[in-house]
Amino acid sequence: MMRLPAGFPALGSGERVHVERVHALIRAEAEAHGGTIPFSRFMEIALYAPGLGYYRAGWQTFGSEGDFVTAAEISPLFGRVVARQVEQVLSSLGTREVVELGAGTGAMAAQVLLDLVPKGDVRYRILELSGVLASRQRETISTQAPEALACVSWLDALPEPGFRGVVLANEVVDAVPVERFEVTARGVSMHCVGVDSEGPVLCSRPAEPWLVESVESIQHEIGYRFPVGYVSEIGPARCAWAASIAERMESGLVLLIDYGFPRRELDHPDRNDGTLRCHFRHRRHAEPLVLCGLQDISAHVDFSAIARASGLDVAGFTTHSEFLLECGLLDFVSDVEPGSPEFVRLTTQIKRITLPGEMGEAVKVMALTRGIEEPLMGFSGRDHRVRL
């Protein structure tokens, strides 16, 4: 019988068949590699296998009808605030090039375009691996910003070298696969995934040399030895992703918005079970091996590692709340009558994307730049770069 977390609703027959197909793919992959695969490969299959992975199977992943919401779905003000930071950089560079990575429903793209297009022609490209999501993005933009649709095109790979402009990545990197490691009495082990009669099962094996070296390097940097039983994540694919973008950028900004921490906070002694989390129908849990292909799997971003791997200048690092407020979020309610239904609606949205107990502190914003000397408006408040 298929494993399900306690209290979860029963799956429909189509969903069960889908999960079984993903299990079969994982089984075949594991058998081809001696019975197990690294956790990162499992995560890659569960999220991105063509036609089967969570982000490529056509599920309603985002919004109230999906499994989780992003700031762009919570409030249209989010994208309009991001547009202010984008416009500042585009004006400084004298270019109108924007690339958004993994645009979800297209809500942020539509919101950004509504503010950018009236200020001049813009070339807005979306890198999206899912044909279903690309279609949804097109529909969202054509509905919410129809006059901007002609400015938008879709990519299946990063831009060619020589790019000058802005790259946007909102809640993208936390879904890039990671390796999980555990400290044991015998040394560092790496989590792997095998398959039994009920589906994927977690197992472990001695960590590969590169992973042992990485864990040692982290411990040396933070000045703390992980105790036996300590579990966390390392994301080499994320670092490679950052380096790849930097290689293509002649000048511009990479604006990274995501759940995460600087390294010393990510690998804090009290965070001894890692940051892996899953979302299914707005239920959050920590069991990645269930609901394969039906649920989101993510892990918090190590912003220190991303910054170093990119080789770009760190022009700013701050909280979600501080970035949005410094970019003028409250300007959008300054002319709205206090107490009116519109005021209540907008202020409720603002609270959800700025309060510490919501997205305000958990989500961080980092600006990686090349060839930009002008201070960025979204990072003009408290400078959190020292935390990196």
For each residue, the residues with C-beta under 8 A, 3 or more apart:
1: 198
2: 11 16 19 20 198 199 290
3: 198 199 289 290
4: 8 10 11 290 291
5: 8 283 285 287 290
6:
7: 283
8: 4 5 280 283 291
9: 281
10: 4
11: 2 4 15 16 19 291 294
12: 15 16
13: 16 17
14: 17 18
15: 11 12 18 19 294
16: 2 11 12 13 19 20
17: 13 14 20 21
18: 14 15 21 22 52 57 293 294
19: 2 11 15 16 22 23 199 291 292 293 294
20: 2 16 17 23 24
21: 17 18 24 25 52 293
22: 18 19 25 26 45 46 49 52 53 292 293
23: 19 20 26 27 195 199 200 292
24: 20 21 27 28
25: 21 22 28 29 45 49 52
26: 22 23 29 30 37 42 45 46 193 195 200 292
27: 23 24 30 31 195
28: 24 25 31 32
29: 25 26 32 33 37 41 45
30: 26 27 33 35 36 37 193 194 195
31: 27 28 35
32: 28 29
33: 29 30 36 37
34:
35: 30 31 194
36: 30 33 192 193 194 203 205
37: 26 29 30 33 41 42 192 193 194
38: 41 42 179 190 191 192 193
39: 42 43 177 178 179 180 190 191 192 193
40: 43 44 177 178 179 237
41: 29 37 38 44 45 177 193
42: 26 37 38 39 45 46 192 193 200 288 289
43: 39 40 46 47 177 178 288 297
44: 40 41 47 48 49 53 177
45: 22 25 26 29 41 42 48 49 52 53 292
46: 22 26 42 43 49 53 54 288 292 293 297
47: 43 44 53 54 55 175 177 296 297
48: 44 45 53 54 55 56 129
49: 22 25 44 45 46 52 53 56 293
50: 53 56
51: 56 57
52: 18 21 22 25 45 49 56 57 293
53: 22 44 45 46 47 48 49 50 56 57 293
54: 46 47 48 57 59 61 293 294 295 296 297
55: 47 48 61 129 130 133 175
56: 48 49 50 51 52 53 129 130 132
57: 18 51 52 53 54 132 293
58: 130 132
59: 54 66 67 294
60: 63 65 66
61: 54 55 66 67 68 104 133 296
62: 66 67 68 69 70 73 104 105
63: 60 66 69 73 105
64: 69 73
65: 60
66: 59 60 61 62 63 69
67: 59 61 62 279 280 281 282 295 296
68: 61 62 279 282 296
69: 62 63 64 66 73 74
70: 62 73 74 104 107 108 170 171
71: 74 75 78 108 170 171 257 320 353 359 363
72: 75 76 78 79 104 105 107 108 111 170
73: 62 63 64 69 70 104 105 107
74: 69 70 71 78 349 352 353 359
75: 71 72 78 346 349 350 352 353
76: 72 79 80 107 111
77: 80 81 111 329 332 346 349 350 353
78: 71 72 74 75 81 82 108 111 324 353
79: 72 76 82 83 107 108 109 110 111 112 114 115
80: 76 77 83 84 111 112 114 115 332
81: 77 78 84 85 324 327 328 329 332
82: 78 79 85 86 108 111 112 168 170 255 257 327
83: 79 80 86 87 111 112 114 115 116
84: 80 81 87 88 115 327 328 377 378
85: 81 82 88 89 253 255 323 327 376 377 378
86: 82 83 89 90 98 112 116 166 168 253 255
87: 83 84 90 91 115 116 119
88: 84 85 91 92 374 376 377
89: 85 86 92 93 165 166 252 253 369 372 376
90: 86 87 93 95 96 97 98 116 122 165 166
91: 87 88 94
92: 88 89 372 374
93: 89 90 164 165 251 252 371 372
94: 91
95: 90 164 165 252
96: 90 116 120 121 122 123 165
97: 90 122 123 125 163 164 165 166 252
98: 86 90 112 116 122 123 124 125 165 166 167 168
99: 124 125 126 127 155 158 159 163 165 166 167 168
100: 103 108 109 112 124 125 126 127 167 168 169 170
101: 127 167 168 169 172
102: 127 128 129 169 172 175
103: 100 106 108 109 126 128 133 137
104: 61 62 70 72 73 107 108 133 137 170 171
105: 62 63 72 73 133 136 137 140
106: 103 109 110 126 136 137 138 139 140 141
107: 70 72 73 76 79 104 110 111 140 144
108: 70 71 72 78 79 82 100 103 104 111 112 168 170
109: 79 100 103 106 112 113 124 126 137 140 141 152
110: 79 106 107 113 114 140 141 143 144 145 148
111: 72 76 77 78 79 80 82 83 107 108 114 115 144 145
112: 79 80 82 83 86 98 100 108 109 115 116 124 168
113: 109 110 116 117 122 124 141 145 148 151 152
114: 79 80 83 110 111 117 118 144 145 148
115: 79 80 83 84 87 111 112 118 119
116: 83 86 87 90 96 98 112 113 119 120 122 124 148
117: 113 114 120 121 122 145 147 148 151
118: 114 115
119: 87 115 116
120: 96 116 117
121: 96 117 151
122: 90 96 97 98 113 116 117 148 151
123: 96 97 98 151 153
124: 98 99 100 109 112 113 116 148 151 152 153
125: 97 98 99 100 152 153 154 155 159
126: 99 100 103 106 109 134 137 152 153 154 155
127: 99 100 101 102 154 155 156 157 158
128: 102 103 133 134 137 154 155 156
129: 48 55 56 102 156
130: 55 56 58 133 134
131: 134 135
132: 56 57 58 135 136
133: 55 61 103 104 105 128 130 136 137
134: 126 128 130 131 137 138 154
135: 131 132 138 139
136: 105 106 132 133 139 140
137: 103 104 105 106 109 126 128 133 134 140 141 154
138: 106 134 135 141 142 149 152 154
139: 106 135 136 142 143
140: 105 106 107 109 110 136 137 143 144
141: 106 109 110 113 137 138 144 145 146 148 149 152
142: 138 139 145 146 149
143: 110 139 140 146
144: 107 110 111 114 140 141
145: 110 111 113 114 117 141 142 148 149
146: 141 142 143 149
147: 117 150
148: 110 113 114 116 117 122 124 141 145 151 152
149: 138 141 142 145 146 152
150: 147
151: 113 117 121 122 123 124 148
152: 109 113 124 125 126 138 141 148 149
153: 123 124 125 126
154: 125 126 127 128 134 137 138
155: 99 125 126 127 128 158 159
156: 127 128 129
157: 127
158: 99 127 155 244 245 248
159: 99 125 155 163 248
160: 163 248
161: 247 248 250
162: 248 250
163: 97 99 159 160 167 248 249 250 252
164: 93 95 97 249 250 251 252
165: 89 90 93 95 96 97 98 99 252 253
166: 86 89 90 97 98 99 252 253 254 255
167: 98 99 100 101 163 245 249 252 253 254 255
168: 82 86 98 99 100 101 108 112 255 257
169: 100 101 102 172 173 254 255 256 257 258
170: 70 71 72 82 100 104 108 257 258
171: 70 71 104 174 175 257 258 259 363
172: 101 102 169 175 176 258
173: 169 176 238 241 256 258 260 301 306
174: 171 258 259 260 298 299 300 301
175: 47 55 102 171 172 296 297 298
176: 172 173 235 237 238 241
177: 39 40 41 43 44 47 235 237
178: 39 40 43 233 234 235 237 238 276 299
179: 38 39 40 190 191 211 233 234 235 236
180: 39 190 191 231 232 233 274 276
181: 188 189 190 191 207 211 215 231 232 233 234
182: 188 189 190 191 204 229 230 231
183: 187 188 189 215 226 227 228 229 230 231
184: 187 188 189 204 228 229
185: 228
186: 189 206
187: 183 184 206 207 212
188: 181 182 183 184 206 207 211 212 215
189: 181 182 183 184 186 204 205 206 207
190: 38 39 179 180 181 182 204 205 206 207 208 211
191: 38 39 179 180 181 182 202 203 204 231
192: 36 37 38 39 42 202 203 204 205
193: 26 30 36 37 38 39 41 42 200 201 202 203 289
194: 30 35 36 37 200 201 203
195: 23 26 27 30 199 200 201
196: 199 201
197:
198: 1 2 3 201
199: 2 3 19 23 195 196 289 290 292
200: 23 26 42 193 194 195 289 292
201: 193 194 195 196 198 289
202: 191 192 193 289
203: 36 191 192 193 194
204: 182 184 189 190 191 192
205: 36 189 190 192
206: 186 187 188 189 190
207: 181 187 188 189 190 211 212 215
208: 190 211 212
209: 212 213
210: 213 214 236
211: 179 181 188 190 207 208 214 215 234
212: 187 188 207 208 209 215 216
213: 209 210 216 217
214: 210 211 217 218 234 236
215: 181 183 188 207 211 212 218 219 226 234
216: 212 213 219 220
217: 213 214 220 221
218: 214 215 221 222 234 263 267
219: 215 216 222 223 224 225 226
220: 216 217 223
221: 217 218 263 264
222: 218 219 263 264 267
223: 219 220
224: 219 267 269
225: 219
226: 183 215 219 230 232 267
227: 183 230 269 272
228: 183 184 185
229: 182 183 184 272
230: 182 183 226 227 272
231: 180 181 182 183 191 272 273 274
232: 180 181 226 266 267 271 272 274 275
233: 178 179 180 181 274 275 276 299 300
234: 178 179 181 211 214 215 218 302
235: 176 177 178 179 238 239 299 301 302 305
236: 179 210 214 239 240
237: 40 176 177 178 240 241
238: 173 176 178 235 241 242 301 302 305 306 309
239: 235 236 242 243 305 306 308 309
240: 236 237 243 244 309
241: 173 176 237 238 244 245
242: 238 239 245 246 254 306 307 309 310 368
243: 239 240 246 247 309 310 311
244: 158 240 241 247 248
245: 158 167 241 242 248 249 254 310
246: 242 243 249 254 310 311 312 368 370
247: 161 243 244
248: 158 159 160 161 162 163 244 245
249: 163 164 167 245 246 252 254 312 370
250: 161 162 163 164 370 371
251: 93 164 370 371 372
252: 89 93 95 97 163 164 165 166 167 249 369 370 371 372
253: 85 86 89 165 166 167 315 367 368 369 372 376
254: 166 167 169 242 245 246 249 310 312 367 368 369
255: 82 85 86 166 167 168 169 365 366 367
256: 169 173 301 303 306 365 366 367 368
257: 71 82 168 169 170 171 320 323 363 364 365
258: 169 170 171 172 173 174 301 363 364
259: 171 174 275 298 300 301 362 363 364
260: 173 174 266 300 301 302 303 364
261: 265 266 300 301 302 303 364
262: 265 266 302 303 304 317 387 388
263: 218 221 222 266 267 302 303 304 305 388
264: 221 222 267 268 304 387
265: 261 262 268 387
266: 232 260 261 262 263 271 275 300 302 304
267: 218 222 224 226 232 263 264 271
268: 264 265 271
269: 224 227 272
270:
271: 232 266 267 268 274 275
272: 227 229 230 231 232 269
273: 231 286
274: 180 231 232 233 271 299
275: 232 233 259 266 271 299 300
276: 178 180 233 286 288 297 298 299
277: 284 285 286 297 298 299
278: 284 285 286 287 288 291 295 296 297 298
279: 67 68 282 283 284 295 296 298
280: 8 67 283 285 291 294 295 296
281: 9 67
282: 67 68 279
283: 5 7 8 279 280
284: 277 278 279
285: 5 277 278 280
286: 273 276 277 278
287: 5 278 290
288: 42 43 46 276 278 297
289: 3 42 193 199 200 201 202 292
290: 2 3 4 5 199 287 295
291: 4 8 11 19 278 280 294 295
292: 19 22 23 26 45 46 199 200 289 295
293: 18 19 21 22 46 49 52 53 54 57
294: 11 15 18 19 54 59 280 291
295: 54 67 278 279 280 290 291 292
296: 47 54 61 67 68 175 278 279 280
297: 43 46 47 54 175 276 277 278 288
298: 174 175 259 276 277 278 279
299: 174 178 233 235 274 275 276 277
300: 174 233 259 260 261 266 275
301: 173 174 235 238 256 258 259 260 261 306 364
302: 234 235 238 260 261 262 263 266 305 306
303: 256 260 261 262 263 306 307 317 364 366 388
304: 262 263 264 266 307 308 388
305: 235 238 239 263 302 308 309
306: 173 238 239 242 256 301 302 303 309 310 366 368
307: 242 303 304 310 312 314 317 366 368 388
308: 239 304 305 311
309: 238 239 240 242 243 305 306
310: 242 243 245 246 254 306 307 368
311: 243 246 308
312: 246 249 254 307 368 369 370
313: 368 369 370 372
314: 307 317 366 367 368 385 388
315: 253 367 368 369 372 375 376 379
316: 365 366 367 376 378 379 383 385
317: 262 303 307 314 364 365 366 367 379 383 384 385 387 388
318: 322 323 326 364 365 378 379 381 382 383 384
319: 322 323 360 361 363 364 365 384
320: 71 257 323 324 353 354 359 360 361 362 363 364 365
321: 324 325 353 354 355 356 359 360 361
322: 318 319 325 326 381 382
323: 85 257 318 319 320 326 327 365 378 379
324: 78 81 320 321 327 329 353 354 378
325: 321 322 328 329 330 354 381
326: 318 322 323 377 378 379 380 381
327: 81 82 84 85 323 324 377 378
328: 81 84 325 331 332 377
329: 77 81 324 325 332 350 354
330: 325 333 334 350
331: 328 334
332: 77 80 81 328 329 346
333: 330 336 343 346 347 350
334: 330 331
335:
336: 333 340 342 343 346
337: 340 342 343
338: 343
339: 343 344
340: 336 337 343 344
341: 344 345
342: 336 337 345 346
343: 333 336 337 338 339 340 346 347
344: 339 340 341 347 348
345: 341 342 348 349
346: 75 77 332 333 336 342 343 349 350
347: 333 343 344 350 351
348: 344 345 351 352
349: 74 75 77 345 346 352 353
350: 75 77 329 330 333 346 347 353 354
351: 347 348 354 355 358
352: 74 75 348 349 355 358 359
353: 71 74 75 77 78 320 321 324 349 350 358 359 360
354: 320 321 324 325 329 350 351 358 359 360
355: 321 351 352 358 359 360
356: 321 360 361
357: 360
358: 351 352 353 354 355 362
359: 71 74 320 321 352 353 354 355 362 363
360: 319 320 321 353 354 355 356 357 363
361: 319 320 321 356
362: 259 320 358 359
363: 71 171 257 258 259 319 320 359 360
364: 257 258 259 260 261 301 303 317 318 319 320 384
365: 255 256 257 316 317 318 319 320 323 378 379
366: 255 256 303 306 307 314 316 317
367: 253 254 255 256 314 315 316 317 376 378 379
368: 242 246 253 254 256 306 307 310 312 313 314 315
369: 89 252 253 254 312 313 315 372 376
370: 246 249 250 251 252 312 313
371: 93 250 251 252
372: 89 92 93 251 252 253 313 315 369 376
373:
374: 88 92
375: 315 379 380
376: 85 88 89 253 315 316 367 369 372 379 380
377: 84 85 88 326 327 328 380
378: 84 85 316 318 323 324 326 327 365 367
379: 315 316 317 318 323 326 365 367 375 376 383
380: 326 375 376 377
381: 318 322 325 326
382: 318 322
383: 316 317 318 379 386
384: 317 318 319 364 387 388
385: 314 316 317 388
386: 383
387: 262 264 265 317 384
388: 262 263 303 304 307 314 317 384 385
